[in-house]
Amino acid sequence: MTLRPGDWLVWAALAVFFLAVLGVIGAVVVNSLGRTWFKGWAPHGYTTSWYSKAWSEFNLGQVMRVTIEVSFLVVALSLLLGVPASYALARRDFPGKKIVNTLFVLPILVPPIAYGIPLATVLYKFHLAGTLTGVVLANLVPSIPFVIFTMTPFIEQIDPRLEAAARMCGASTRSVLTRILAPLLLPGMLAAGILVLVRTFGMFELTFLTSGPDSQTLIVALFSAVFSAGIRSPQSIDAMAVIYTASMAVLLLIALRFVNPTQLVARNSN
């Protein structure tokens, strides 16, 4: 197959883009391992001590614990609240349903900073900002609609006659939920939970606006390390950036292992 001149231009632009991204990431990784790097193409010696220094200097043990707590609390609460709402939207028709669907989609489409500032103002008014609770509540605003947006097509694919047949055979509501719906919804819940986990782990705006010294996640701590006052070793900051990037890469690989993005788009477009 021969490529037209326009195709060559597109592939060349993509190659330059990916090489630039890899170059930036590679420079950060190399600098995080270098003893000193003032001149030349490579550092003057290599060491892994910057990672231990970054771990102690930025209190990354506490930061990672908060990041994990926030991420899993948001996932659990989003599924707990989002799955029943998805079921109601998939199975019930009521006045204003289209408006409700639009309202649920807005936090996904609108940039988080647009509603993050008024949301943070409300949380500060009720003395929730700066706490772990405030960070979790702020991240629930886009996460619950994300679960609803992901789960509704899964529920719509389940034939309602299965539930009706179970009820006709004497099954209680609890039995229908636990023995019939739950196994069928489990793949969708797993997909939604993993996607919310990745989204929450990387959410900067809402977490930055509502977190305090003891409730910062890894991405907010990285931002603070770069821009806060004081002199810090660039190698330590780069080591912290590598830890964050590696964590996100692991989460993305796990997400891609259980979630096929093309199938998810196809389900939501039907």
Secondary structure, DSSP 8 states (H G I E B T S, - for coil): ----HHHHHHHHHHHHHHHHHHHHHHHHHHHHHBS--SSSSS-SSB-SHHHHHHHHHTTHHHHHHHHHHHHHHHHHHHHHHHHHHHHHHHH---TTHHHHHHHHHHHHHS-HHHHHHHHHHHHHHTT-TTSHHHHHHHHHHHHHHHHHHHHHHHHHTS-HHHHHHHHHTT--HHHIIIIIIHHHHHHHHHHHHHHHHHHHHT--HHHHHH--TTS--HHHHHHHHHHSSS---HHHHHHHHHHHHHHHHHHHHHHHHH--HHHHHHHHH-
